Amino acid sequence: MENEKYLTEAFEFLSLLTPKKNIGIEKMTSLFGERRVLHYLSFKEEALSSGKLCEELDIKTSRMAAILKSLEKKEWILRSHPSFDKRITKVSLTEQGRECVKKDKEIITSIVKKVHEEIGEEDMSKFKEIVKKICCLLEDFQTC
């Protein structure tokens, strides 16, 4: 379980550090939005409503609809409607979606291990503390 937490934390750090040049900001935002939803779903045992995903991930419904449409097109998620209420959309990972998350985690693990080997335990701890402080400071400036 600690490993999962570390991977999630590392993924968040890497998303902050990803260079924006040569990647359109819309494409980058889309990629992280999709991956964020995939990874969140991977921690859940059951299908979630799109509304619950919006609430939990603090994503607007219009943005979530676009993310889910893209993920469904890639066959990484499955959207379904309970028979009792067609207005509710339940979202779950497909096997392809689980494989995508698994590959992401493998890549993230190898990157974090390489960085850790290169900079050492002490600098890695300092880095994590600095990124956490920056994230806390940035939360104060969010307007969305």
C-alpha positions in Angstrom: 0.0 0.0 0.0 2.9 2.4 0.8 4.3 1.7 -2.7 0.9 2.7 -4.3 1.0 6.0 -2.3 4.6 6.6 -3.4 3.7 5.9 -7.0 0.7 8.3 -6.9 2.8 11.0 -5.3 5.6 10.5 -7.8 3.1 10.7 -10.7 1.8 14.0 -9.4 5.4 15.3 -9.1 6.3 14.2 -12.6 3.2 15.9 -14.0 4.4 19.2 -12.5 7.8 18.8 -14.0 6.9 17.7 -17.5 8.3 20.2 -20.0 5.6 22.0 -21.9 7.6 22.8 -25.1 6.8 20.6 -28.0 3.6 19.6 -26.4 0.5 21.7 -26.9 -0.9 22.8 -23.5 -4.3 21.3 -24.5 -2.8 18.0 -25.4 -0.8 17.9 -22.1 -3.8 18.9 -20.0 -5.9 16.2 -21.8 -3.3 13.5 -21.2 -2.9 14.3 -17.5 -6.7 14.6 -17.2 -7.2 11.2 -18.8 -4.4 9.5 -16.8 -5.7 11.1 -13.6 -9.1 9.6 -14.1 -7.7 6.2 -15.1 -5.5 6.1 -12.0 -8.3 7.2 -9.7 -10.6 4.5 -11.1 -7.8 1.9 -10.7 -7.9 2.5 -6.9 -11.7 1.9 -6.7 -13.3 -1.6 -6.5 -16.5 -0.6 -8.2 -17.8 1.5 -11.0 -18.2 5.2 -10.2 -20.7 7.7 -11.5 -19.4 10.4 -13.7 -20.7 12.9 -11.1 -18.7 11.3 -8.3 -15.6 11.4 -10.5 -16.2 15.2 -11.0 -16.6 15.7 -7.3 -13.7 13.6 -6.2 -11.2 14.9 -8.8 -12.5 18.5 -8.8 -13.1 18.4 -12.6 -16.0 20.3 -14.3 -18.7 18.1 -15.8 -18.0 19.4 -19.3 -14.3 18.6 -19.0 -15.1 15.1 -17.5 -17.5 14.4 -20.4 -14.7 15.1 -22.9 -12.2 13.0 -20.8 -14.6 10.0 -20.6 -15.5 10.2 -24.3 -11.8 10.1 -25.2 -11.1 7.2 -22.7 -14.1 5.3 -24.1 -12.9 5.8 -27.7 -9.5 4.3 -26.6 -11.4 1.4 -25.0 -9.8 2.1 -21.6 -13.1 2.6 -19.8 -16.7 1.4 -20.1 -19.7 3.6 -19.5 -22.9 2.0 -18.5 -26.3 3.1 -17.3 -28.1 1.4 -14.4 -31.5 0.1 -15.5 -33.3 2.2 -12.8 -32.0 5.6 -14.0 -30.7 6.3 -17.4 -29.5 9.8 -16.3 -26.7 8.2 -14.2 -23.5 7.1 -16.0 -21.3 4.5 -14.3 -17.7 4.4 -15.3 -15.3 1.4 -14.9 -11.9 0.4 -16.3 -11.6 -2.1 -19.0 -8.8 -4.6 -19.2 -7.0 -2.3 -21.7 -7.4 0.5 -19.1 -5.9 -1.6 -16.4 -3.0 -2.4 -18.7 -2.5 1.3 -19.4 -2.4 2.0 -15.7 0.0 -0.9 -15.1 2.4 0.4 -17.8 2.2 3.9 -16.3 3.1 2.6 -12.9 6.0 0.6 -14.3 7.4 3.7 -16.1 6.9 5.9 -13.1 8.6 3.4 -10.9 11.6 3.2 -13.2 11.9 7.0 -13.4 11.6 7.5 -9.7 14.2 4.7 -9.0 16.6 6.2 -11.5 16.2 9.7 -10.0 16.6 8.3 -6.6 19.8 6.4 -7.6 21.2 9.6 -9.1 20.4 12.1 -6.5 20.3 10.0 -3.3 18.0 9.7 -0.4 18.7 13.1 1.2 18.2 15.1 -2.0 15.1 13.1 -2.8 13.6 13.9 0.5 14.4 17.6 0.1 12.9 17.5 -3.4 9.7 16.0 -2.1 9.4 18.6 0.6 10.0 21.5 -1.8 7.4 20.1 -4.3 4.9 19.7 -1.5 5.5 23.3 -0.3 5.1 24.6 -3.9 1.9 22.6 -4.3 0.5 24.1 -1.1 1.4 27.6 -2.2 -0.2 27.0 -5.6 -3.4 25.9 -4.0 -3.9 29.4 -2.7 -3.8 30.8 -6.3 -6.3 28.4 -7.9 -9.4 30.1 -9.2 -11.2 27.1 -10.7 
